[in-house]
Amino acid sequence: MIAIVGGGPAGCLMALMLARRGHQVEVFERSPDPREVPPESGRSINLALAARGLRALREAGMEQRLADLLVKMPGRMIHEPGASDRFVPYGQREHEVIYSISRAALTARLIEAARELPNVRLHFNQRCTGYSGHGRIHLVDAADGREYEVQAPRVIGADGGGSVLRQALASRLGFTVREDRLEHDYKELVIPTLHGRPQLAMHALHIWPRGGFMLIALPNSDGSFTATLFLAREGSPGFGQLTSATQVREFFASEFPQALELIPDLTAQFAAHRQGFLGTVHCPVWHEGEQLLLIGDAAHAIVPFHGQGMNCAFEDCGVLDTLLLADPHTAFSRFQIERHADCEAIAAMALENYEEMRDTVLDPRFQRQKALSLELERRHPARFIPRYSMVMFHDEIPYAVAQERGRLQQQILDALTATPDDVDWALADRLVGELPPLPQP
Ligand SMILES: Cc1cc2nc3c(=O)[nH]c(=O)nc-3n(C[C@H](O)[C@H](O)[C@H](O)COP(=O)(O)OP(=O)(O)OC[C@H]3O[C@@H](n4cnc5c(N)ncnc54)[C@H](O)[C@@H]3O)c2cc1C
């Protein structure tokens, strides 16, 4: 029997994968069944799904079952003050798109699929309070407050960024977890449909970059959008200054006037929705022998600016599934060896992407380098792939390789755009030709 703590995206997908291999799986989730209780408003309503997540879902037989929930986003729509809206494709091949998907619907479908298998049992309203070694987890039943213990030969901790199992592991093994909280928080707002129609172009991730802060919006399958404001907690502008309806209205009128038109009850939503915090978890140890292992955000929560947290968590599930199949006696320790550098790499790239989204997309040199990257990819598809594309569309390229390769490629882009002159293509071809070939699918 394998016990999984946490029935979020990673816990549910892992349960499904393990059950398909014939394991008996018990999932303990502190919240009620999401199919019966609507999610808390203002809590990350939709997510960007890309190649890594899709691959894991395909491996679990879920791709077709989710097809109707996916909203294609082939690029970014950039809304700059005083300029016309600009659509920038994410990639240059037809399949190089990302998808918006409802978190609640995705989790519900994973739960339904798991429920169809006789060897998975999902226990909702069961909160894990600790771990005391040898596969023993401590739980509390929300219905009656009963405390009990479950012992399983293997425990997988998929209990998210605030993981209780991570804390238990750290205190048992005596290591320190670094949790770097970002100085920026977020708040989600819903852009409703107007007369049943979407108010923005559906097939794009919308960004209103303002240098230092930004608003983004992802489409939902019903034509509404979920917008997210990312803004400093303190300072000016900052959430700390937005405590009254007047302050909120004035801030949006000056920075995002379009949002006031799109969201009639903006100030009410602003007051009602929770202000969420963001951060990166650097946990040096993810397992205790072959009995306890952390996956997903429990092991490596990251900031959301590359849209990769869930994708990375799903990739974890695929890797662990393969390792368990190959050799169950070493799977947990091998998982840490195989994944640690990759997860640190995506954590760093996600932080860098915040600057790109809120700031550098406005920089003409950045725009020139983006166009040049795509041209270099056309000329040298086996040697030059823009870093964003490596992360989002190339699941055969590990995150750590994408990060290092991205660094080398950036040096080439900097050299080729050092002056405003036309690109020296002979130099470009030589520099790219000197790079080693990339992993192939
Ligand atoms: C604003 C925002 C936007 C994001 N956008 C994207 C995106 O576009 N694309 C992307 O890939 N990722 C995105 N992410 C990241 C993504 O949400 C996470 O990486 C993903 O949810 C991780 O899945 P998980 O299952 O590991 O953890 P979680 O989703 O946190 O799930 C953990 C589960 O464990 C349960 N749990 C917690 N504690 C206990 C306990 N003690 N006992 C029992 N159960 C417990 C929780 O109730 C929950 O169901 C975003 C995150 C945020 C905050």
The ligand as a Gaussian input file, in Angstrom:
#p B3LYP/6-31G(d) Opt

LIG

0 1
 C       -1.245000      32.526000      -8.434000
 C       -0.670000      31.226000      -8.900000
 C       -0.690000      30.918000     -10.242000
 C       -0.156000      29.708000     -10.695000
 N       -0.148000      29.456000     -12.029000
 C        0.397000      28.306000     -12.488000
 C        0.385000      28.013000     -13.869000
 O       -0.104000      28.788000     -14.679000
 N        0.938000      26.849000     -14.292000
 C        1.510000      25.962000     -13.426000
 O        2.014000      24.919000     -13.874000
 N        1.515000      26.206000     -12.096000
 C        0.987000      27.343000     -11.608000
 N        0.971000      27.607000     -10.269000
 C        1.591000      26.627000      -9.367000
 C        0.654000      25.463000      -9.056000
 O       -0.527000      25.968000      -8.475000
 C        1.332000      24.507000      -8.105000
 O        2.636000      24.241000      -8.494000
 C        0.559000      23.187000      -8.054000
 O       -0.729000      23.421000      -7.553000
 C        1.299000      22.174000      -7.196000
 O        0.513000      21.049000      -7.026000
 P        0.671000      20.169000      -5.707000
 O       -0.324000      19.073000      -5.849000
 O        2.098000      19.832000      -5.501000
 O        0.296000      21.161000      -4.506000
 P       -1.112000      21.865000      -4.169000
 O       -1.806000      22.275000      -5.397000
 O       -0.824000      22.891000      -3.151000
 O       -1.959000      20.702000      -3.515000
 C       -1.668000      20.239000      -2.219000
 C       -2.880000      19.503000      -1.673000
 O       -2.565000      18.991000      -0.397000
 C       -3.593000      19.318000       0.514000
 N       -2.980000      19.439000       1.845000
 C       -2.188000      20.437000       2.299000
 N       -1.817000      20.191000       3.565000
 C       -2.380000      19.024000       3.913000
 C       -2.385000      18.250000       5.105000
 N       -1.712000      18.650000       6.197000
 N       -3.071000      17.091000       5.128000
 C       -3.765000      16.660000       4.023000
 N       -3.818000      17.374000       2.874000
 C       -3.128000      18.525000       2.814000
 C       -4.162000      20.631000       0.004000
 O       -5.482000      20.835000       0.459000
 C       -4.096000      20.417000      -1.502000
 O       -5.228000      19.780000      -2.004000
 C        0.409000      28.788000      -9.779000
 C        0.414000      29.091000      -8.425000
 C       -0.127000      30.287000      -7.985000
 C       -0.109000      30.591000      -6.525000

